[in-house]
Amino acid sequence: MAVVGIVGPGRAGLGLAGALARAGHEVFLHGRSPKPVPGGLSLTTGAVPPWLDRVAIVILAVPDDAVTEVASRLADSGAVGAGHVVLHLSGVLDRGVLSPLAPTGAALGSLHPLRSFGSGEENLEGVFAAVEGDDRAVERAVDLARSIGLRPFRLGPGGKARYHAGAVFAANFLVTLYARAERLFRDAGIPSGEARAALVALMRGVVENLADRGAGALTGPLARGDVETVRLHLEALDPQDRLLYRVLSRLTLDLAGLPEARRQALERLLDERLAGE
Protein backbone atom coordinates (compact mmCIF):
# COMPACT_ATOMS: atom_id res chain seq x y z
CA MET A 1 0.00 0.00 0.00
CA ALA A 2 1.12 3.55 -0.74
CA VAL A 3 1.42 6.62 1.44
CA VAL A 4 -0.51 9.35 -0.40
CA GLY A 5 -0.85 13.06 0.26
CA ILE A 6 -3.73 15.00 -1.26
CA VAL A 7 -3.67 18.78 -1.58
CA GLY A 8 -7.18 20.15 -1.89
CA PRO A 9 -10.04 18.92 0.33
CA GLY A 10 -12.82 19.67 -2.13
CA ARG A 11 -15.26 17.09 -3.46
CA ALA A 12 -12.71 15.36 -5.66
CA GLY A 13 -9.99 15.41 -3.01
CA LEU A 14 -12.25 14.12 -0.26
CA GLY A 15 -13.83 11.49 -2.51
CA LEU A 16 -10.47 10.17 -3.60
CA ALA A 17 -9.05 10.33 -0.07
CA GLY A 18 -11.93 8.28 1.27
CA ALA A 19 -11.59 5.66 -1.48
CA LEU A 20 -7.84 5.37 -0.88
CA ALA A 21 -8.23 5.09 2.89
CA ARG A 22 -10.86 2.37 2.54
CA ALA A 23 -8.48 0.46 0.26
CA GLY A 24 -5.83 0.47 3.00
CA HIS A 25 -3.60 3.32 1.86
CA GLU A 26 -2.28 5.83 4.39
CA VAL A 27 -3.72 9.19 3.38
CA PHE A 28 -2.81 12.76 4.34
CA LEU A 29 -5.01 15.73 3.45
CA HIS A 30 -4.05 19.39 3.19
CA GLY A 31 -5.98 22.58 2.57
CA ARG A 32 -5.63 26.32 2.83
CA SER A 33 -7.93 26.64 5.86
CA PRO A 34 -9.64 24.34 8.39
CA LYS A 35 -12.85 22.57 7.41
CA PRO A 36 -14.68 19.43 8.52
CA VAL A 37 -13.56 16.19 6.85
CA PRO A 38 -15.12 12.72 7.03
CA GLY A 39 -14.28 10.42 9.89
CA GLY A 40 -11.00 8.59 9.59
CA LEU A 41 -9.37 11.48 7.74
CA SER A 42 -7.46 14.43 9.15
CA LEU A 43 -6.61 17.77 7.60
CA THR A 44 -3.51 19.92 7.83
CA THR A 45 -3.59 23.56 6.73
CA GLY A 46 -1.21 26.25 5.57
CA ALA A 47 0.83 27.23 2.53
CA VAL A 48 2.74 23.94 2.20
CA PRO A 49 1.81 20.47 3.51
CA PRO A 50 3.96 19.47 6.52
CA TRP A 51 3.91 15.81 5.53
CA LEU A 52 5.72 15.91 2.16
CA ASP A 53 8.70 13.96 3.52
CA ARG A 54 6.36 11.16 4.64
CA VAL A 55 4.48 10.48 1.39
CA ALA A 56 5.47 8.82 -1.87
CA ILE A 57 2.63 10.17 -4.02
CA VAL A 58 1.28 13.73 -3.97
CA ILE A 59 -2.06 14.41 -5.65
CA LEU A 60 -3.13 17.97 -6.43
CA ALA A 61 -6.93 18.00 -6.21
CA VAL A 62 -7.22 21.73 -6.86
CA PRO A 63 -8.97 23.78 -9.57
CA ASP A 64 -7.28 23.73 -12.97
CA ASP A 65 -6.14 27.34 -12.77
CA ALA A 66 -4.44 26.68 -9.42
CA VAL A 67 -2.39 23.60 -10.36
CA THR A 68 0.72 25.43 -11.54
CA GLU A 69 0.63 27.83 -8.58
CA VAL A 70 0.45 24.95 -6.10
CA ALA A 71 3.18 23.10 -7.99
CA SER A 72 5.38 26.20 -7.68
CA ARG A 73 4.80 26.37 -3.91
CA LEU A 74 5.74 22.72 -3.54
CA ALA A 75 8.88 23.22 -5.63
CA ASP A 76 9.92 26.29 -3.62
CA SER A 77 9.50 24.37 -0.37
CA GLY A 78 12.41 22.10 -1.26
CA ALA A 79 10.52 19.17 0.23
CA VAL A 80 9.69 17.45 -3.07
CA GLY A 81 12.43 15.27 -4.50
CA ALA A 82 13.25 12.62 -7.06
CA GLY A 83 11.53 9.93 -5.01
CA HIS A 84 8.13 11.59 -5.27
CA VAL A 85 5.37 11.08 -7.81
CA VAL A 86 3.18 14.17 -8.26
CA LEU A 87 -0.17 13.85 -10.02
CA HIS A 88 -3.03 16.24 -10.64
CA LEU A 89 -6.70 15.44 -11.30
CA SER A 90 -7.52 17.84 -14.13
CA GLY A 91 -9.42 16.36 -17.03
CA VAL A 92 -8.04 18.69 -19.70
CA LEU A 93 -4.52 19.62 -18.50
CA ASP A 94 -1.51 17.32 -18.87
CA ARG A 95 1.75 16.94 -16.97
CA GLY A 96 3.01 20.23 -18.43
CA VAL A 97 1.21 22.30 -15.79
CA LEU A 98 3.44 20.66 -13.17
CA SER A 99 6.59 22.01 -14.88
CA PRO A 100 7.74 24.03 -11.83
CA LEU A 101 8.43 20.65 -10.21
CA ALA A 102 10.54 19.34 -13.10
CA PRO A 103 13.88 20.43 -11.55
CA THR A 104 13.10 18.34 -8.43
CA GLY A 105 13.34 15.11 -10.41
CA ALA A 106 9.87 14.03 -9.25
CA ALA A 107 7.84 11.94 -11.69
CA LEU A 108 4.96 14.07 -13.00
CA GLY A 109 1.59 13.10 -14.46
CA SER A 110 -2.16 13.18 -14.11
CA LEU A 111 -4.98 10.88 -13.08
CA HIS A 112 -8.53 11.75 -14.13
CA PRO A 113 -11.44 9.55 -12.99
CA LEU A 114 -14.09 9.79 -15.70
CA ARG A 115 -16.96 10.74 -13.40
CA SER A 116 -18.19 13.55 -11.21
CA PHE A 117 -17.55 13.41 -7.49
CA GLY A 118 -20.43 13.88 -5.07
CA SER A 119 -20.35 14.91 -1.46
CA GLY A 120 -20.54 11.46 0.13
CA GLU A 121 -18.46 8.31 0.11
CA GLU A 122 -17.39 7.50 -3.42
CA ASN A 123 -17.71 4.07 -4.96
CA LEU A 124 -15.21 4.15 -7.78
CA GLU A 125 -15.46 0.47 -8.64
CA GLY A 126 -15.48 0.05 -12.43
CA VAL A 127 -15.06 3.77 -13.18
CA PHE A 128 -12.65 4.47 -16.04
CA ALA A 129 -9.73 6.83 -15.47
CA ALA A 130 -7.30 8.53 -17.85
CA VAL A 131 -3.61 8.63 -16.93
CA GLU A 132 -0.68 10.33 -18.65
CA GLY A 133 2.76 11.66 -17.83
CA ASP A 134 6.25 10.34 -17.16
CA ASP A 135 6.55 6.57 -17.31
CA ARG A 136 7.10 6.22 -13.56
CA ALA A 137 4.17 8.54 -12.82
CA VAL A 138 1.92 6.54 -15.13
CA GLU A 139 2.99 3.27 -13.55
CA ARG A 140 2.23 4.50 -10.03
CA ALA A 141 -1.01 6.15 -11.13
CA VAL A 142 -2.20 2.93 -12.76
CA ASP A 143 -1.38 0.90 -9.64
CA LEU A 144 -3.11 3.42 -7.38
CA ALA A 145 -6.17 3.57 -9.63
CA ARG A 146 -6.55 -0.20 -9.76
CA SER A 147 -6.23 -0.46 -5.98
CA ILE A 148 -9.49 1.50 -5.56
CA GLY A 149 -11.37 -0.24 -8.37
CA LEU A 150 -10.75 2.24 -11.17
CA ARG A 151 -10.13 1.02 -14.72
CA PRO A 152 -7.19 3.13 -15.93
CA PHE A 153 -6.18 3.73 -19.54
CA ARG A 154 -3.15 5.64 -20.78
CA LEU A 155 -3.47 8.65 -23.08
CA GLY A 156 -1.06 9.31 -25.91
CA PRO A 157 1.17 12.40 -25.95
CA GLY A 158 -0.81 15.57 -26.55
CA GLY A 159 -4.11 13.72 -26.27
CA LYS A 160 -5.49 15.18 -23.04
CA ALA A 161 -7.57 18.04 -24.49
CA ARG A 162 -9.05 15.80 -27.22
CA TYR A 163 -9.90 13.17 -24.63
CA HIS A 164 -11.61 15.72 -22.41
CA ALA A 165 -13.52 17.25 -25.32
CA GLY A 166 -14.75 13.76 -26.17
CA ALA A 167 -16.01 13.36 -22.61
CA VAL A 168 -17.84 16.69 -22.91
CA PHE A 169 -19.55 15.50 -26.10
CA ALA A 170 -20.63 12.26 -24.42
CA ALA A 171 -21.74 13.67 -21.07
CA ASN A 172 -22.37 17.43 -21.01
CA PHE A 173 -23.80 17.76 -24.51
CA LEU A 174 -26.03 14.75 -23.88
CA VAL A 175 -27.77 16.85 -21.21
CA THR A 176 -28.08 19.72 -23.69
CA LEU A 177 -29.66 17.44 -26.27
CA TYR A 178 -32.01 16.02 -23.66
CA ALA A 179 -33.15 19.54 -22.72
CA ARG A 180 -33.85 20.34 -26.38
CA ALA A 181 -35.78 17.11 -26.84
CA GLU A 182 -37.81 17.65 -23.68
CA ARG A 183 -38.85 21.11 -24.84
CA LEU A 184 -39.95 19.73 -28.21
CA PHE A 185 -41.99 17.03 -26.44
CA ARG A 186 -43.65 19.67 -24.27
CA ASP A 187 -44.31 21.85 -27.32
CA ALA A 188 -46.04 18.82 -28.83
CA GLY A 189 -48.42 18.74 -25.83
CA ILE A 190 -46.74 16.07 -23.68
CA PRO A 191 -46.75 16.89 -19.93
CA SER A 192 -43.31 17.57 -18.48
CA GLY A 193 -43.19 14.47 -16.25
CA GLU A 194 -44.20 12.13 -19.04
CA ALA A 195 -41.77 13.81 -21.44
CA ARG A 196 -38.90 13.22 -19.05
CA ALA A 197 -39.83 9.61 -18.36
CA ALA A 198 -40.25 8.82 -22.06
CA LEU A 199 -37.00 10.47 -23.13
CA VAL A 200 -34.93 8.94 -20.33
CA ALA A 201 -36.24 5.49 -21.25
CA LEU A 202 -35.42 6.14 -24.91
CA MET A 203 -31.92 7.41 -24.13
CA ARG A 204 -31.24 4.56 -21.71
CA GLY A 205 -32.06 2.09 -24.48
CA VAL A 206 -29.66 3.85 -26.84
CA VAL A 207 -26.86 3.73 -24.26
CA GLU A 208 -27.48 0.01 -23.72
CA ASN A 209 -27.26 -0.58 -27.48
CA LEU A 210 -24.07 1.47 -27.63
CA ALA A 211 -22.50 -0.88 -25.10
CA ASP A 212 -23.13 -3.77 -27.50
CA ARG A 213 -22.74 -2.21 -30.93
CA GLY A 214 -20.94 1.13 -30.64
CA ALA A 215 -21.90 3.53 -33.42
CA GLY A 216 -23.69 0.61 -35.09
CA ALA A 217 -26.53 1.34 -32.66
CA LEU A 218 -27.68 4.19 -34.92
CA THR A 219 -31.37 4.02 -35.84
CA GLY A 220 -33.95 6.52 -37.07
CA PRO A 221 -34.72 8.38 -40.30
CA LEU A 222 -31.10 9.17 -41.18
CA ALA A 223 -30.06 5.54 -40.74
CA ARG A 224 -32.95 4.57 -43.04
CA GLY A 225 -32.33 7.38 -45.54
CA ASP A 226 -35.89 8.65 -45.00
CA VAL A 227 -35.85 11.97 -46.90
CA GLU A 228 -39.50 12.85 -46.33
CA THR A 229 -39.33 12.39 -42.56
CA VAL A 230 -36.28 14.65 -42.38
CA ARG A 231 -38.14 17.25 -44.47
CA LEU A 232 -41.08 17.20 -42.05
CA HIS A 233 -38.71 17.63 -39.12
CA LEU A 234 -37.03 20.64 -40.70
CA GLU A 235 -40.38 22.28 -41.46
CA ALA A 236 -41.61 21.75 -37.88
CA LEU A 237 -38.59 23.23 -36.09
CA ASP A 238 -37.84 26.84 -35.22
CA PRO A 239 -34.70 28.36 -36.77
CA GLN A 240 -32.38 27.61 -33.83
CA ASP A 241 -33.49 24.00 -33.47
CA ARG A 242 -33.40 23.59 -37.24
CA LEU A 243 -29.76 24.74 -37.34
CA LEU A 244 -28.82 22.23 -34.65
CA TYR A 245 -30.75 19.49 -36.47
CA ARG A 246 -28.93 20.27 -39.72
CA VAL A 247 -25.47 20.18 -38.11
CA LEU A 248 -26.10 16.95 -36.20
CA SER A 249 -27.73 15.31 -39.21
CA ARG A 250 -24.76 16.11 -41.43
CA LEU A 251 -22.45 14.40 -38.90
CA THR A 252 -24.85 11.48 -38.51
CA LEU A 253 -24.83 10.81 -42.25
CA ASP A 254 -21.18 9.84 -41.90
CA LEU A 255 -22.33 6.94 -39.69
CA ALA A 256 -25.36 5.86 -41.69
CA GLY A 257 -23.64 4.02 -44.56
CA LEU A 258 -26.37 4.98 -47.05
CA PRO A 259 -26.26 4.40 -50.81
CA GLU A 260 -24.67 7.43 -52.46
CA ALA A 261 -27.85 8.61 -54.21
CA ARG A 262 -29.86 8.56 -50.98
CA ARG A 263 -27.07 10.30 -49.06
CA GLN A 264 -26.85 13.04 -51.68
CA ALA A 265 -30.61 13.59 -51.54
CA LEU A 266 -30.41 14.06 -47.78
CA GLU A 267 -27.41 16.36 -48.08
CA ARG A 268 -29.29 18.58 -50.56
CA LEU A 269 -32.28 18.73 -48.24
CA LEU A 270 -30.16 19.55 -45.21
CA ASP A 271 -28.30 22.28 -47.11
CA GLU A 272 -31.32 24.01 -48.67
CA ARG A 273 -32.94 27.01 -47.02
CA LEU A 274 -36.61 26.89 -46.11
CA ALA A 275 -38.96 29.79 -46.75
CA GLY A 276 -38.49 32.46 -44.11
CA GLU A 277 -34.89 31.54 -43.25
HELIX and SHEET records of a PDB file:
HELIX    1   1 ARG A   11  ARG A   22  1                                  12    
HELIX    2   2 LEU A   52  ARG A   54  5                                   3    
HELIX    3   3 ASP A   64  ALA A   66  5                                   3    
HELIX    4   4 VAL A   67  SER A   77  1                                  11    
HELIX    5   5 ARG A   95  THR A  104  5                                  10    
HELIX    6   6 ASP A  135  SER A  147  1                                  13    
HELIX    7   7 LYS A  160  ALA A  170  1                                  11    
HELIX    8   8 ASN A  172  ASP A  187  1                                  16    
HELIX    9   9 SER A  192  ARG A  213  1                                  22    
HELIX   10  10 GLY A  214  ALA A  217  5                                   4    
HELIX   11  11 PRO A  221  ARG A  224  1                                   4    
HELIX   12  12 VAL A  227  ALA A  236  1                                  10    
HELIX   13  13 PRO A  239  ALA A  256  1                                  18    
HELIX   14  14 GLU A  260  ASP A  271  1                                  12    
SHEET    1   A 8 LEU A  43  THR A  45  0                                        
SHEET    2   A 8 GLU A  26  GLY A  31  1                                        
SHEET    3   A 8 VAL A   3  VAL A   7  1                                        
SHEET    4   A 8 ILE A  57  LEU A  60  1                                        
SHEET    5   A 8 VAL A  85  HIS A  88  1                                        
SHEET    6   A 8 ALA A 107  PRO A 113  1                                        
SHEET    7   A 8 PHE A 128  GLY A 133 -1                                        
SHEET    8   A 8 ARG A 151  ARG A 154  1                                        
END                                                                             
